[in-house]
C-alpha cells in the first residue's frame, strides 16, 4: 500500500491539475456513454418502427397464393421449435373491395386470432376507438380509411370478394392507428373465423412468428425450413430489409470510430500530464529511491495514479453521459411531446465504457511509470 499512499498524496498535492485530468477523462467517457446510448436508442426505435409490430418470420405455402391447413399440431410444433420463438399467430389474407354509398375502395382483408395476434401487432394499444371484432360480421379499419370514407363506429358496409363474386355486409366496430399510412388506408381487419367466412377459405395464408432476438431471424428461419420441409416457404425480415441493416451497421461503425478517437485523445492527454508529473516529482522520487524505494514501487506509484484518475473520470463521466442522454430526451421531442429518440440505458455498455476508461488510464500511465523506474538517484541529487 506504500505506492498507493504516495500516489494519492501526489494527486492531492496538486488538486487543480488532478481535477482537470479527471474532467478530461469524464468528458471522454460521457461522450462515449451519450453517443452510444443515443445510437442504440435510435437503432431500437428504427427496429421497433419497422418490424416491432410485424412478423419476424413467416411460414407460408410453397405454392404461390396457396393456403395452409389450420392444424393445431403444426401450430404447436412452431411454438416449441426454438427457445427464440416468442409468439406464433395464424393469419388469413385476401383481397376485396369495400363498398359504401360514395366509395368503392380496394382493401386487404386480414383475419387474425387476436389472442395471439395482439402479441405481435398490439391491436389493443393501437385501437383509438371501439373494440376488436368478436363475430364473423364485424371488422375494424384504419384511421385514414375511416376519415376518407366518412364512416363511424357502428356503420355497416358491403365488402365484395372478386374471387367468389360474393358481397357481405360487415359492421365497423373499431378504428386502429398504426401510424403507417399504407396500413391505415388498406387493412380490413376481421376475426379469423370472419375472414374465413367472407373469403370462403377453410385454411390459412400463413403462420406469423416473432422471436426474442430479431437479428438471429435468418438462422432460426434456416433451421425451421430444414425442419418442416419444402412444402412450406419460410421467409424472414432481414432478407427484405437489407438497406435498413446496412444503415444500422453504418451507425454502429461511426459510433465506434467516434468513441475510439475520443479515448485515444484521453490516453494521450493522461500520458503527457503524468510524464510531466514525473519531472515535477523527480526530487521526491529521488529521495524515496535514496531511502530504499525500489524501481517497481516507483513504477506502481504512477500506475496507481492512472488507476485513480481513470476511476474518478469513469464515475463522473458515466453520470455526466447519462445526464446528457436524459436532457436530450427531454428537450429533443416530437410535436406530440414524445422523445425524438427513446432513451435506452444498456448497463453492459455503460460498464464497458467505464472499464475501457480505467484501462486506458492505466495504459497511459505505463510511459511515466517506466520513466520513473529508470530515474537515476545520483542524477537527481546532482541536478538538485
C-alpha positions as CSV (number, residue, x, y, z in Angstrom):
1,X,0.0,0.0,0.0
2,X,3.0,2.3,0.2
3,X,2.9,3.1,-3.6
4,X,-0.9,3.7,-3.3
5,X,-0.5,6.2,-0.5
6,X,2.3,8.0,-2.3
7,X,0.2,8.2,-5.5
8,X,-2.7,9.6,-3.6
9,X,-0.5,12.2,-1.9
10,X,0.9,13.2,-5.3
11,X,-2.6,13.7,-6.7
12,X,-3.8,15.7,-3.7
13,X,-0.7,17.9,-3.7
14,X,-1.9,19.5,-6.9
15,X,-5.7,19.4,-6.7
16,X,-6.3,21.6,-9.7
17,X,-4.2,19.5,-12.1
18,X,-5.8,16.4,-10.8
19,X,-9.3,17.9,-11.3
20,X,-8.5,18.9,-14.8
21,X,-7.3,15.4,-15.7
22,X,-10.4,13.8,-14.1
23,X,-12.6,16.2,-16.0
24,X,-10.8,15.4,-19.3
25,X,-11.4,11.6,-18.7
26,X,-15.0,12.3,-17.7
27,X,-15.7,14.3,-20.8
28,X,-14.4,11.4,-22.9
29,X,-16.5,8.8,-21.1
30,X,-19.6,11.0,-21.2
31,X,-19.2,11.3,-24.9
32,X,-19.0,7.5,-25.2
33,X,-22.0,6.9,-23.0
34,X,-24.1,9.7,-24.6
35,X,-23.3,8.7,-28.2
36,X,-23.5,5.0,-27.6
37,X,-26.9,5.3,-25.8
38,X,-28.2,7.6,-28.5
39,X,-27.2,5.3,-31.3
40,X,-28.5,2.2,-29.6
41,X,-31.8,4.1,-28.7
42,X,-32.1,5.2,-32.4
43,X,-31.5,1.7,-33.6
44,X,-34.0,0.2,-31.3
45,X,-36.5,2.9,-32.3
46,X,-35.9,2.1,-36.0
47,X,-36.3,-1.6,-35.5
48,X,-39.4,-1.2,-33.4
49,X,-40.9,1.1,-36.1
50,X,-40.1,-1.2,-39.0
51,X,-40.6,-4.7,-37.5
52,X,-41.7,-4.2,-33.9
53,X,-45.4,-4.7,-35.0
54,X,-44.9,-7.3,-37.7
55,X,-43.8,-10.8,-38.1
56,X,-40.1,-11.6,-38.0
57,X,-40.5,-15.0,-39.7
58,X,-43.4,-16.1,-41.9
59,X,-44.3,-19.6,-42.8
60,X,-46.5,-19.9,-46.0
61,X,-47.3,-22.4,-48.6
62,X,-44.6,-23.2,-51.2
63,X,-47.2,-22.8,-53.8
64,X,-47.8,-19.2,-54.9
65,X,-51.1,-17.9,-53.3
66,X,-51.6,-21.3,-51.8
67,X,-53.2,-21.9,-48.4
68,X,-52.1,-24.0,-45.4
69,X,-54.1,-26.3,-43.2
70,X,-55.2,-24.8,-39.9
71,X,-53.6,-27.6,-37.8
72,X,-53.3,-27.4,-34.1
73,X,-50.4,-29.9,-34.2
74,X,-48.4,-27.8,-36.7
75,X,-49.1,-24.6,-34.7
76,X,-47.7,-26.3,-31.5
77,X,-44.7,-27.6,-33.5
78,X,-43.9,-24.0,-34.4
79,X,-44.3,-22.8,-30.9
80,X,-42.0,-25.4,-29.5
81,X,-39.5,-25.3,-32.3
82,X,-36.9,-23.0,-30.7
83,X,-36.4,-21.1,-27.5
84,X,-36.1,-17.9,-29.5
85,X,-39.7,-18.2,-30.7
86,X,-41.8,-15.7,-28.6
87,X,-45.2,-16.0,-30.3
88,X,-46.9,-17.7,-33.2
89,X,-50.0,-16.3,-34.8
90,X,-52.3,-17.7,-37.5
91,X,-53.4,-15.3,-40.3
92,X,-55.6,-15.4,-43.4
93,X,-55.2,-12.7,-46.1
94,X,-57.3,-11.9,-49.1
95,X,-58.4,-9.0,-51.4
96,X,-61.7,-7.3,-51.6
97,X,-63.5,-4.1,-52.3
98,X,-65.2,-2.1,-49.5
99,X,-68.4,-0.5,-50.9
100,X,-70.1,2.5,-49.3
101,X,-72.6,5.0,-50.6
102,X,-69.9,7.2,-52.0
103,X,-66.8,5.0,-52.2
104,X,-65.5,1.7,-53.7
105,X,-62.1,1.1,-52.1
106,X,-59.9,-1.9,-52.6
107,X,-58.8,-3.4,-49.3
108,X,-56.6,-6.1,-47.9
109,X,-58.8,-8.4,-45.8
110,X,-56.8,-9.7,-42.9
111,X,-58.1,-12.3,-40.4
112,X,-56.4,-12.9,-37.1
113,X,-56.8,-14.9,-33.9
114,X,-56.5,-11.8,-31.7
115,X,-55.3,-13.7,-28.6
116,X,-52.0,-14.4,-30.5
117,X,-52.0,-11.5,-33.0
118,X,-52.2,-8.9,-30.2
119,X,-48.7,-10.1,-29.1
120,X,-47.3,-9.2,-32.5
121,X,-49.4,-6.3,-33.7
122,X,-50.6,-4.8,-30.5
123,X,-54.2,-4.1,-31.7
124,X,-55.3,-3.3,-28.2
125,X,-52.8,-0.5,-27.9
126,X,-53.5,0.8,-31.5
127,X,-57.2,1.0,-31.1
128,X,-58.2,4.6,-31.0
129,X,-62.0,3.9,-30.9
130,X,-64.3,1.0,-30.4
131,X,-63.4,-2.7,-29.8
132,X,-61.9,-5.6,-31.6
133,X,-64.1,-7.8,-33.8
134,X,-65.6,-10.8,-31.9
135,X,-68.0,-12.2,-34.5
136,X,-67.9,-13.1,-38.2
137,X,-69.8,-9.9,-39.3
138,X,-67.5,-7.4,-37.6
139,X,-64.3,-5.6,-38.6
140,X,-62.0,-2.7,-37.8
141,X,-60.5,-0.2,-40.1
142,X,-57.5,2.1,-40.1
143,X,-57.9,5.7,-39.1
144,X,-57.1,7.2,-42.5
145,X,-59.6,5.0,-44.3
146,X,-62.3,5.8,-41.9
147,X,-61.7,9.5,-42.4
148,X,-61.6,9.2,-46.2
149,X,-64.9,7.3,-46.3
150,X,-66.7,9.3,-43.6
151,X,-67.5,6.2,-41.6
152,X,-68.3,5.9,-37.9
153,X,-68.2,3.1,-35.4
154,X,-71.5,1.2,-35.8
155,X,-71.9,1.8,-39.5
156,X,-72.3,-1.1,-41.9
157,X,-70.5,-1.5,-45.2
158,X,-70.5,-4.1,-48.0
159,X,-67.4,-6.0,-48.9
160,X,-67.2,-7.5,-52.4
161,X,-64.9,-10.6,-52.9
162,X,-63.7,-10.8,-56.5
163,X,-62.7,-14.4,-56.4
164,X,-66.2,-15.6,-55.4
165,X,-68.2,-12.6,-56.7
166,X,-70.0,-12.5,-53.4
167,X,-70.9,-9.5,-51.2
168,X,-71.1,-9.5,-47.4
169,X,-72.4,-6.9,-45.1
170,X,-70.0,-6.1,-42.3
171,X,-70.2,-3.7,-39.3
172,X,-67.4,-1.4,-38.3
173,X,-66.7,-1.9,-34.5
174,X,-63.4,-0.2,-34.1
175,X,-60.7,2.1,-35.5
176,X,-57.0,1.5,-35.3
177,X,-53.9,3.7,-36.0
178,X,-50.6,2.0,-36.9
179,X,-49.1,5.4,-37.8
180,X,-48.3,3.9,-41.2
181,X,-50.4,5.3,-44.0
182,X,-50.3,2.2,-46.2
183,X,-51.7,0.1,-43.4
184,X,-54.2,2.7,-42.2
185,X,-55.6,3.0,-45.7
186,X,-55.8,-0.6,-46.8
187,X,-56.2,-3.1,-43.9
188,X,-59.7,-4.5,-43.4
189,X,-59.2,-6.5,-40.2
190,X,-61.5,-9.3,-39.0
191,X,-61.5,-12.2,-36.6
192,X,-60.0,-15.3,-38.2
193,X,-63.4,-17.1,-38.4
194,X,-64.9,-14.0,-40.0
195,X,-62.2,-13.8,-42.7
196,X,-62.6,-17.5,-43.4
197,X,-66.4,-16.9,-43.9
198,X,-66.0,-13.9,-46.1
199,X,-63.2,-15.3,-48.2
200,X,-64.7,-18.8,-48.4
201,X,-61.4,-20.4,-47.3
202,X,-61.0,-23.0,-44.6
203,X,-57.2,-22.8,-44.3
204,X,-54.6,-20.1,-43.6
205,X,-52.4,-17.8,-45.6
206,X,-49.5,-18.0,-43.2
207,X,-48.2,-18.6,-39.7
208,X,-46.5,-15.5,-38.4
209,X,-43.7,-15.7,-35.8
210,X,-42.0,-13.2,-33.6
211,X,-38.7,-14.1,-31.9
212,X,-36.8,-12.6,-29.0
213,X,-33.6,-11.6,-30.8
214,X,-34.6,-10.1,-34.2
215,X,-31.0,-10.4,-35.5
216,X,-31.0,-14.2,-35.4
217,X,-34.1,-14.5,-37.6
218,X,-32.0,-15.7,-40.6
219,X,-30.6,-18.6,-38.5
220,X,-33.9,-19.5,-37.0
221,X,-35.6,-19.4,-40.4
222,X,-33.0,-21.5,-42.0
223,X,-33.3,-24.2,-39.3
224,X,-37.1,-24.0,-39.4
225,X,-37.1,-24.5,-43.2
226,X,-34.9,-27.6,-42.8
227,X,-37.2,-28.9,-40.0
228,X,-40.6,-28.5,-41.8
229,X,-39.6,-29.4,-45.3
230,X,-40.1,-27.9,-48.8
231,X,-43.9,-28.0,-48.7
232,X,-43.6,-24.7,-46.8
233,X,-41.9,-21.4,-47.7
234,X,-40.1,-19.7,-44.8
235,X,-39.2,-16.0,-45.1
236,X,-37.7,-13.6,-42.6
237,X,-37.4,-9.9,-42.2
238,X,-33.7,-9.4,-42.7
239,X,-33.8,-10.6,-46.3
240,X,-36.4,-7.9,-47.1
241,X,-34.7,-5.1,-45.2
242,X,-31.1,-5.0,-46.5
243,X,-30.9,-1.2,-46.6
244,X,-32.1,-0.9,-43.0
245,X,-29.4,-3.4,-41.9
246,X,-26.8,-1.5,-43.8
247,X,-27.9,1.7,-42.2
248,X,-27.7,0.2,-38.7
249,X,-24.3,-1.2,-39.4
250,X,-23.1,2.2,-40.6
251,X,-24.4,3.8,-37.5
252,X,-22.6,1.3,-35.3
253,X,-19.3,1.7,-37.1
254,X,-19.5,5.6,-37.0
255,X,-20.3,5.4,-33.3
256,X,-17.4,3.1,-32.6
257,X,-15.0,5.3,-34.6
258,X,-16.0,8.4,-32.6
259,X,-15.6,6.6,-29.3
260,X,-12.2,5.2,-30.3
261,X,-10.8,8.7,-31.3
262,X,-12.2,10.2,-28.1
263,X,-10.5,7.6,-26.0
264,X,-7.2,7.9,-27.9
265,X,-7.2,11.7,-27.2
266,X,-7.9,10.9,-23.5
267,X,-5.0,8.5,-23.4
268,X,-2.6,10.9,-25.0
269,X,-3.7,13.7,-22.6
270,X,-3.2,11.5,-19.5
271,X,0.2,10.2,-20.7
272,X,1.5,13.7,-21.4
273,X,0.3,15.1,-18.0
274,X,1.7,12.1,-16.0
275,X,5.0,12.3,-17.9
276,X,5.3,16.0,-16.8
277,X,4.4,14.8,-13.3
278,X,7.5,12.6,-13.3
279,X,9.6,15.6,-13.9
280,X,7.8,17.7,-11.3
281,X,8.2,15.0,-8.7
282,X,11.7,13.9,-9.7
283,X,13.2,15.3,-6.5
284,X,10.7,13.5,-4.3
285,X,11.2,10.3,-6.3
286,X,14.9,10.7,-5.9
287,X,14.6,11.0,-2.1
288,X,12.2,8.0,-2.0
289,X,14.7,5.9,-4.0
290,X,17.6,7.0,-1.9
291,X,15.6,5.8,1.2
292,X,15.2,2.3,-0.4
293,X,12.1,2.6,-2.6
294,X,12.7,0.1,-5.5
295,X,12.1,0.7,-9.2
296,X,9.0,-1.5,-9.1
297,X,7.4,0.5,-6.3
298,X,8.3,3.8,-8.0
299,X,6.5,2.5,-11.2
300,X,3.5,1.4,-9.2
301,X,3.1,5.0,-7.9
302,X,2.2,6.2,-11.4
303,X,0.2,3.1,-12.2
304,X,-1.9,3.8,-9.1
305,X,-2.2,7.5,-10.2
306,X,-3.5,6.3,-13.6
307,X,-5.9,3.9,-12.0
308,X,-7.3,6.6,-9.6
309,X,-7.6,9.2,-12.3
310,X,-9.4,6.7,-14.6
311,X,-11.7,5.5,-11.9
312,X,-12.7,9.0,-10.9
313,X,-13.1,10.1,-14.5
314,X,-15.2,7.0,-15.3
315,X,-17.6,7.5,-12.5
316,X,-18.0,11.2,-13.2
317,X,-18.2,10.6,-17.0
318,X,-20.9,7.9,-16.7
319,X,-23.0,10.3,-14.5
320,X,-22.5,13.2,-17.0
321,X,-23.2,11.0,-20.0
322,X,-26.5,9.7,-18.5
323,X,-27.4,13.3,-17.6
324,X,-26.8,14.4,-21.3
325,X,-28.9,11.5,-22.6
326,X,-31.8,12.3,-20.2
327,X,-31.6,16.0,-21.2
328,X,-31.7,15.1,-24.9
329,X,-34.9,13.1,-24.5
330,X,-36.4,16.0,-22.5
331,X,-35.6,18.8,-25.0
332,X,-35.5,16.9,-28.3
333,X,-39.1,15.9,-28.7
334,X,-41.7,15.4,-31.4
335,X,-44.7,17.7,-31.8
336,X,-46.8,15.3,-29.7
337,X,-44.3,15.5,-26.8
338,X,-42.7,12.1,-27.3
339,X,-38.8,12.0,-27.5
340,X,-37.3,12.0,-31.0
341,X,-35.2,9.1,-29.8
342,X,-36.3,6.9,-26.9
343,X,-33.8,6.8,-24.0
344,X,-32.0,3.4,-23.9
345,X,-29.8,2.5,-21.0
346,X,-27.6,-0.5,-21.5
347,X,-25.9,-1.4,-18.3
348,X,-23.4,-3.7,-20.0
349,X,-22.4,-0.9,-22.5
350,X,-22.0,1.7,-19.7
351,X,-19.9,-0.8,-17.6
352,X,-17.7,-1.4,-20.7
353,X,-17.2,2.3,-21.3
354,X,-16.2,2.8,-17.7
355,X,-13.8,-0.2,-17.8
356,X,-12.2,1.0,-21.0
357,X,-11.6,4.4,-19.5
358,X,-9.9,2.8,-16.5
359,X,-7.8,0.5,-18.6
360,X,-6.9,3.4,-21.0
361,X,-5.7,5.4,-18.0
362,X,-3.6,2.5,-16.8
363,X,-2.1,2.2,-20.3
364,X,-1.4,5.9,-20.4
365,X,0.4,5.6,-17.0
366,X,2.8,3.0,-18.4
367,X,5.1,5.6,-20.0
368,X,5.6,7.7,-16.9
369,X,5.8,4.5,-14.8
370,X,8.7,3.2,-16.9
371,X,10.3,6.6,-16.9
372,X,10.2,6.8,-13.1
373,X,11.7,3.3,-12.8
374,X,14.7,4.5,-14.9
375,X,15.2,7.6,-12.8
376,X,18.8,7.8,-11.6
377,X,19.1,8.9,-7.9
378,X,22.6,10.2,-8.4
379,X,21.5,12.3,-11.4
380,X,18.6,13.8,-9.4
381,X,20.9,14.7,-6.4
382,X,23.5,16.2,-8.8
383,X,20.9,18.4,-10.5
384,X,19.3,19.4,-7.2
